[in-house]
Amino acid sequence: MAKSAQVIGYCRVSTDKQDAERQVGEILTYCETHSLGAPLIVRETAHGNGDRPELDRILANLKPGHTLAVWELSRLTRGGVAALFAIVNQIREAGASLLETKSGTTIDSSVAGEAYVFALGLAARIERDMISERTKSALQARKAQGVKLGRPEGKSKLDSRREEIEKYQKLGLNQTSISKLLGCSRSAYIHWLAKEAKKA
């Protein structure tokens, strides 16, 4: 990365009692050791998966050549691999790169970056499949107990994932990408959007 490129160091803690300074120190040390220049440090206290206004602002303003640096990738989200995959995609689409200082891993448009994104996507799919299998097992157990299965008429399985969908929409992901992350068909997602539009 060129020395003139801007590095934004993002440090997130989950509660007011946690200390972000360790993350700050790690990022500053890495940038100094690797001659990346002085990073812009952004601190955020996030109390939930969707509570991260500072990160959203950074992502919306990333430009080609920018680098978003975090101590650990887990600092970006607690929403699992799928949520991390969405953030990584947004960073790369902006022409920027993501740096995890703890491992020294850079995720960009290079072959190594492409491989890492592929691995994230595969992990997200495995995560969804595991959740699906656990759900199927639970439903079979309930059916065996005589519990009536199925959603009430007019309900959609996407209704319970409204917050997740809104997060993906704010990230600027297209309908195909969102439907893949949700594990449903594009037509099912579009149908749900149409139903929601009628409610508005």
C-alpha positions as CSV (number, residue, x, y, z in Angstrom):
1,M,0.0,0.0,0.0
2,A,1.3,3.5,-0.9
3,K,2.3,5.6,2.0
4,S,-0.1,8.3,0.9
5,A,-3.1,6.0,1.2
6,Q,-5.3,6.7,4.1
7,V,-5.6,4.2,6.9
8,I,-8.7,4.3,9.2
9,G,-8.3,2.3,12.4
10,Y,-11.6,1.1,13.7
11,C,-11.8,0.1,17.4
12,R,-15.0,-1.3,18.8
13,V,-15.9,-2.4,22.3
14,S,-19.2,-3.9,23.4
15,T,-19.7,-2.0,26.7
16,D,-18.6,1.3,28.3
17,K,-16.5,-0.7,30.8
18,Q,-14.3,-2.3,28.1
19,D,-11.1,-0.5,27.0
20,A,-10.4,0.2,23.3
21,E,-6.9,1.4,24.0
22,R,-5.4,-2.1,23.5
23,Q,-6.9,-2.1,20.0
24,V,-5.7,1.4,19.3
25,G,-2.2,0.5,20.4
26,E,-2.0,-2.6,18.3
27,I,-3.2,-0.7,15.2
28,L,-0.8,2.2,15.8
29,T,2.2,-0.1,16.3
30,Y,1.4,-2.1,13.2
31,C,1.1,1.0,11.0
32,E,4.4,2.4,12.4
33,T,6.2,-0.9,12.0
34,H,5.0,-1.3,8.4
35,S,5.5,2.4,7.4
36,L,1.8,3.0,6.7
37,G,1.7,6.4,8.2
38,A,-0.4,7.7,11.1
39,P,-3.9,6.2,10.9
40,L,-7.2,8.0,11.7
41,I,-8.5,6.2,14.8
42,V,-12.2,5.8,15.2
43,R,-13.6,4.4,18.5
44,E,-17.1,3.0,18.9
45,T,-19.1,1.4,21.8
46,A,-21.6,-0.9,20.1
47,H,-24.3,-2.6,22.3
48,G,-25.7,-4.8,19.6
49,N,-25.2,-6.2,16.1
50,G,-27.0,-3.3,14.4
51,D,-25.6,-0.5,16.7
52,R,-22.5,0.7,14.9
53,P,-23.1,4.2,13.4
54,E,-19.3,5.0,13.3
55,L,-18.5,1.9,11.2
56,D,-21.5,2.5,8.9
57,R,-20.1,6.1,8.4
58,I,-16.6,4.8,7.6
59,L,-18.0,2.2,5.1
60,A,-20.1,4.8,3.4
61,N,-17.1,7.1,2.8
62,L,-14.4,4.6,1.8
63,K,-12.5,5.5,-1.3
64,P,-10.1,3.6,-3.6
65,G,-6.7,3.3,-1.8
66,H,-8.2,3.5,1.7
67,T,-7.5,0.8,4.2
68,L,-9.8,-0.1,7.1
69,A,-7.6,-1.5,9.8
70,V,-9.0,-3.5,12.8
71,W,-7.1,-5.4,15.5
72,E,-9.4,-8.5,14.9
73,L,-12.0,-9.1,12.2
74,S,-14.4,-9.9,15.1
75,R,-14.4,-6.2,15.9
76,L,-16.4,-5.5,12.8
77,T,-19.5,-7.5,13.7
78,R,-21.0,-10.0,16.1
79,G,-23.4,-11.1,13.4
80,G,-21.5,-14.2,12.2
81,V,-19.7,-15.0,9.0
82,A,-22.5,-13.9,6.7
83,A,-22.4,-10.4,8.2
84,L,-18.6,-10.2,8.0
85,F,-18.8,-11.4,4.4
86,A,-21.2,-8.5,3.6
87,I,-18.9,-6.0,5.1
88,V,-15.8,-7.3,3.3
89,N,-17.7,-7.2,0.0
90,Q,-18.7,-3.6,0.6
91,I,-15.0,-2.6,1.4
92,R,-13.8,-4.3,-1.8
93,E,-16.5,-2.8,-3.9
94,A,-15.3,0.6,-2.8
95,G,-11.8,-0.2,-4.0
96,A,-10.5,-0.2,-0.5
97,S,-8.9,-3.0,1.5
98,L,-9.3,-4.5,5.0
99,L,-6.4,-5.1,7.3
100,E,-6.4,-7.3,10.4
101,T,-3.3,-6.2,12.3
102,K,-3.3,-9.2,14.7
103,S,-2.6,-11.6,11.9
104,G,-1.2,-9.1,9.4
105,T,-3.8,-10.3,6.9
106,T,-4.9,-7.8,4.1
107,I,-8.1,-8.5,2.2
108,D,-8.2,-6.7,-1.1
109,S,-8.5,-7.5,-4.9
110,S,-5.3,-9.5,-5.0
111,V,-5.3,-13.3,-5.5
112,A,-4.8,-13.7,-1.8
113,G,-7.7,-11.3,-1.1
114,E,-10.0,-13.2,-3.5
115,A,-9.1,-16.5,-1.8
116,Y,-9.9,-15.1,1.6
117,V,-13.3,-13.8,0.4
118,F,-14.0,-17.1,-1.2
119,A,-13.2,-18.8,2.1
120,L,-15.5,-16.4,3.9
121,G,-18.3,-17.1,1.5
122,L,-17.8,-20.9,1.9
123,A,-17.8,-20.5,5.7
124,A,-21.1,-18.5,5.5
125,R,-22.7,-21.2,3.4
126,I,-21.5,-23.9,5.8
127,E,-22.9,-21.8,8.7
128,R,-26.3,-21.5,7.0
129,D,-26.4,-25.2,6.2
130,M,-25.6,-26.1,9.8
131,I,-28.4,-23.8,11.0
132,S,-30.7,-25.4,8.5
133,E,-29.9,-28.9,9.6
134,R,-30.4,-28.0,13.3
135,T,-33.8,-26.4,12.3
136,K,-34.9,-29.5,10.4
137,S,-33.9,-31.8,13.4
138,A,-35.9,-29.6,15.8
139,L,-38.9,-29.6,13.5
140,Q,-38.9,-33.3,13.1
141,A,-38.7,-33.7,16.9
142,R,-41.7,-31.3,17.3
143,K,-43.6,-33.2,14.6
144,A,-43.0,-36.5,16.4
145,Q,-44.4,-34.9,19.6
146,G,-47.6,-34.0,17.7
147,V,-46.9,-30.3,17.5
148,K,-48.6,-28.6,14.5
149,L,-46.0,-27.1,12.3
150,G,-46.0,-24.3,9.7
151,R,-46.3,-20.5,9.8
152,P,-49.6,-18.8,10.4
153,E,-51.2,-17.8,7.1
154,G,-49.7,-14.6,5.7
155,K,-46.5,-15.0,7.6
156,S,-43.0,-15.3,5.9
157,K,-39.8,-16.8,7.3
158,L,-38.2,-13.6,6.3
159,D,-40.3,-11.6,8.7
160,S,-38.1,-12.6,11.6
161,R,-35.0,-11.5,9.7
162,R,-36.2,-7.9,8.9
163,E,-33.4,-6.3,11.0
164,E,-30.8,-8.4,9.1
165,I,-32.3,-7.5,5.8
166,E,-32.3,-3.8,6.6
167,K,-28.7,-4.1,7.5
168,Y,-27.8,-5.6,4.1
169,Q,-29.9,-3.0,2.3
170,K,-28.0,-0.2,4.1
171,L,-24.7,-1.8,3.0
172,G,-25.9,-1.3,-0.6
173,L,-26.0,-5.0,-1.5
174,N,-28.2,-6.0,-4.5
175,Q,-31.2,-8.3,-4.3
176,T,-29.2,-11.4,-5.6
177,S,-26.5,-10.9,-2.9
178,I,-29.0,-10.4,-0.1
179,S,-31.1,-13.5,-1.1
180,K,-27.9,-15.6,-1.1
181,L,-27.0,-14.4,2.4
182,L,-30.5,-15.1,3.6
183,G,-30.4,-18.6,2.1
184,C,-33.6,-18.1,0.0
185,S,-34.3,-17.6,-3.7
186,R,-34.2,-14.2,-5.3
187,S,-37.9,-14.5,-6.2
188,A,-38.9,-15.3,-2.6
189,Y,-36.9,-12.2,-1.4
190,I,-38.6,-10.0,-4.1
191,H,-42.0,-11.3,-3.1
192,W,-41.3,-10.4,0.5
193,L,-40.2,-6.9,-0.5
194,A,-43.5,-6.5,-2.4
195,K,-45.5,-7.6,0.6
196,E,-43.6,-5.2,2.8
197,A,-44.2,-2.4,0.4
198,K,-48.0,-3.0,0.6
199,K,-47.9,-2.7,4.3
200,A,-46.1,0.7,4.2
